[in-house]
Amino acid sequence: MKINKIMTDKAILETLGNRLSRRRIDMQLTQAELAHEAGVSKRTVERIEAGDSSQTANLIRICRVLDLVAGLEQWIPATGPSPMEMVKIKGKVRKRASSKRKKRTPDNNWSWKT
């Protein structure tokens, strides 16, 4: 099932729990082995796989053992400057260094030609 914004929180948690369970089974790990490697209790693994709420740190520990941490980047991608911020700073970024300019001294001999 594809996760979308119209799903309830419980439905999303159950879908994630099912996916984690499937990944654990594919890696040939028991719940007890996963719990031991992740540093959480077996009951915590059972609750997460059942779609119950859990602490985020426990979910990250389990994802680390199941080699899913890199996928967390897609949950909340890093944001960069907005397009308007890019336009504002575009002209201010130096592209090369310039030499020091000589100071001009006023020329006292200058006059209007008449």
Order of alpha helices (4+ residues) and beta strands (2+ residues): alpha-alpha-alpha-alpha-alpha
